[in-house]
Amino acid sequence: MAPKIPSFLKNHYFIALVAFGIWITVFDQNNLIRRYHLIRSYRALEREKTFYEDEIRKDSTMLHSLEADSAELERFAREEYLMKRDHEDVFLIIPEER
């Protein structure tokens, strides 16, 4: 006695649906696996875009304050670039790492 084949495996629509699902998941140029990786990279790029927009906004604010106030410009130059006035000594104190 041969094993009986279930009726849903004889159904042509079911076979076509399974074949279509396999084709879309694995073989197609725009398959689901590739789309998943593209969506992940898109989200990472969106986060990066947001980060850089925030940095541009912050830097624009800093630039505006430096252009408007010469005392702020001098403070920034002395702190960030270790610039000094003539006849002035600058000592850097670097804390020890533990």
Short mmCIF file of the C-alpha atoms (twelve columns), coordinates in Angstrom:
data_MODEL
# 
_entry.id   MODEL 
# 
loop_
_atom_site.group_PDB 
_atom_site.id 
_atom_site.type_symbol 
_atom_site.label_atom_id 
_atom_site.label_alt_id 
_atom_site.label_comp_id 
_atom_site.label_asym_id 
_atom_site.label_seq_id 
_atom_site.Cartn_x 
_atom_site.Cartn_y 
_atom_site.Cartn_z 
_atom_site.pdbx_PDB_model_num 
ATOM 1  C CA . MET A 1  0.000  0.000  0.000  1 
ATOM 2  C CA . ALA A 2  1.513  3.345  -1.098 1 
ATOM 3  C CA . PRO A 3  1.427  6.301  1.272  1 
ATOM 4  C CA . LYS A 4  -1.421 8.656  0.491  1 
ATOM 5  C CA . ILE A 5  -0.461 12.186 -0.699 1 
ATOM 6  C CA . PRO A 6  -2.327 14.933 1.205  1 
ATOM 7  C CA . SER A 7  -4.866 16.799 -0.883 1 
ATOM 8  C CA . PHE A 8  -3.315 20.244 -0.326 1 
ATOM 9  C CA . LEU A 9  -0.086 19.018 -2.011 1 
ATOM 10 C CA . LYS A 10 -2.123 18.116 -5.101 1 
ATOM 11 C CA . ASN A 11 -3.654 21.602 -5.249 1 
ATOM 12 C CA . HIS A 12 -2.058 23.622 -8.088 1 
ATOM 13 C CA . TYR A 13 -2.698 26.932 -6.342 1 
ATOM 14 C CA . PHE A 14 -0.856 25.802 -3.235 1 
ATOM 15 C CA . ILE A 15 2.133  24.611 -5.287 1 
ATOM 16 C CA . ALA A 16 2.189  27.906 -7.211 1 
ATOM 17 C CA . LEU A 17 2.002  29.900 -3.963 1 
ATOM 18 C CA . VAL A 18 4.885  27.958 -2.402 1 
ATOM 19 C CA . ALA A 19 6.989  28.326 -5.555 1 
ATOM 20 C CA . PHE A 20 6.246  32.058 -5.656 1 
ATOM 21 C CA . GLY A 21 7.163  32.429 -1.975 1 
ATOM 22 C CA . ILE A 22 10.477 30.655 -2.472 1 
ATOM 23 C CA . TRP A 23 11.209 32.711 -5.572 1 
ATOM 24 C CA . ILE A 24 10.501 36.039 -3.825 1 
ATOM 25 C CA . THR A 25 12.425 35.076 -0.706 1 
ATOM 26 C CA . VAL A 26 15.593 33.749 -2.325 1 
ATOM 27 C CA . PHE A 27 15.986 34.073 -6.090 1 
ATOM 28 C CA . ASP A 28 14.482 37.392 -7.129 1 
ATOM 29 C CA . GLN A 29 16.719 40.430 -7.724 1 
ATOM 30 C CA . ASN A 30 14.819 42.341 -5.035 1 
ATOM 31 C CA . ASN A 31 14.418 39.392 -2.685 1 
ATOM 32 C CA . LEU A 32 13.268 39.728 0.896  1 
ATOM 33 C CA . ILE A 33 16.712 39.087 2.355  1 
ATOM 34 C CA . ARG A 34 18.243 41.904 0.310  1 
ATOM 35 C CA . ARG A 35 15.351 44.212 1.165  1 
ATOM 36 C CA . TYR A 36 15.888 43.515 4.875  1 
ATOM 37 C CA . HIS A 37 19.567 44.504 4.601  1 
ATOM 38 C CA . LEU A 38 18.684 47.600 2.599  1 
ATOM 39 C CA . ILE A 39 16.119 48.691 5.197  1 
ATOM 40 C CA . ARG A 40 18.674 48.221 7.977  1 
ATOM 41 C CA . SER A 41 21.268 50.309 6.133  1 
ATOM 42 C CA . TYR A 42 18.631 52.951 5.350  1 
ATOM 43 C CA . ARG A 43 17.775 53.272 9.041  1 
ATOM 44 C CA . ALA A 44 21.474 53.557 9.929  1 
ATOM 45 C CA . LEU A 45 21.879 56.309 7.328  1 
ATOM 46 C CA . GLU A 46 18.835 58.124 8.706  1 
ATOM 47 C CA . ARG A 47 20.369 58.059 12.206 1 
ATOM 48 C CA . GLU A 48 23.648 59.337 10.761 1 
ATOM 49 C CA . LYS A 49 21.810 62.100 8.901  1 
ATOM 50 C CA . THR A 50 20.067 63.201 12.104 1 
ATOM 51 C CA . PHE A 51 23.383 63.200 13.969 1 
ATOM 52 C CA . TYR A 52 25.076 65.361 11.334 1 
ATOM 53 C CA . GLU A 53 22.127 67.764 11.141 1 
ATOM 54 C CA . ASP A 54 22.374 68.250 14.913 1 
ATOM 55 C CA . GLU A 55 26.137 68.794 14.641 1 
ATOM 56 C CA . ILE A 56 25.644 71.353 11.850 1 
ATOM 57 C CA . ARG A 57 23.056 73.176 13.932 1 
ATOM 58 C CA . LYS A 58 25.362 73.207 16.967 1 
ATOM 59 C CA . ASP A 59 28.367 74.365 14.924 1 
ATOM 60 C CA . SER A 60 26.339 77.092 13.229 1 
ATOM 61 C CA . THR A 61 25.294 78.411 16.624 1 
ATOM 62 C CA . MET A 62 28.916 78.361 17.804 1 
ATOM 63 C CA . LEU A 63 30.088 80.094 14.617 1 
ATOM 64 C CA . HIS A 64 27.479 82.813 15.011 1 
ATOM 65 C CA . SER A 65 28.501 83.435 18.631 1 
ATOM 66 C CA . LEU A 66 32.196 83.529 17.657 1 
ATOM 67 C CA . GLU A 67 31.571 86.023 14.846 1 
ATOM 68 C CA . ALA A 68 29.464 88.267 17.093 1 
ATOM 69 C CA . ASP A 69 31.671 88.396 20.204 1 
ATOM 70 C CA . SER A 70 35.450 88.919 20.061 1 
ATOM 71 C CA . ALA A 71 35.869 87.887 23.712 1 
ATOM 72 C CA . GLU A 72 34.168 84.580 22.931 1 
ATOM 73 C CA . LEU A 73 36.461 84.129 19.909 1 
ATOM 74 C CA . GLU A 74 39.528 84.711 22.077 1 
ATOM 75 C CA . ARG A 75 38.278 82.267 24.723 1 
ATOM 76 C CA . PHE A 76 37.630 79.639 22.097 1 
ATOM 77 C CA . ALA A 77 41.071 80.075 20.510 1 
ATOM 78 C CA . ARG A 78 42.816 79.899 23.887 1 
ATOM 79 C CA . GLU A 79 40.927 76.777 25.016 1 
ATOM 80 C CA . GLU A 80 40.742 74.766 21.793 1 
ATOM 81 C CA . TYR A 81 43.994 75.690 20.060 1 
ATOM 82 C CA . LEU A 82 46.113 76.558 23.104 1 
ATOM 83 C CA . MET A 83 46.879 80.023 21.743 1 
ATOM 84 C CA . LYS A 84 48.445 82.558 24.037 1 
ATOM 85 C CA . ARG A 85 49.192 86.213 24.207 1 
ATOM 86 C CA . ASP A 86 52.711 87.605 23.886 1 
ATOM 87 C CA . HIS A 87 54.778 87.309 27.083 1 
ATOM 88 C CA . GLU A 88 52.423 84.726 28.523 1 
ATOM 89 C CA . ASP A 89 53.118 81.128 29.480 1 
ATOM 90 C CA . VAL A 90 50.560 78.350 29.226 1 
ATOM 91 C CA . PHE A 91 50.763 75.291 31.436 1 
ATOM 92 C CA . LEU A 92 48.746 72.185 30.644 1 
ATOM 93 C CA . ILE A 93 47.655 70.061 33.567 1 
ATOM 94 C CA . ILE A 94 46.772 66.564 32.398 1 
ATOM 95 C CA . PRO A 95 45.184 64.338 35.059 1 
ATOM 96 C CA . GLU A 96 46.674 60.894 35.593 1 
ATOM 97 C CA . GLU A 97 44.739 57.893 34.379 1 
ATOM 98 C CA . ARG A 98 44.082 55.275 36.990 1 
# 
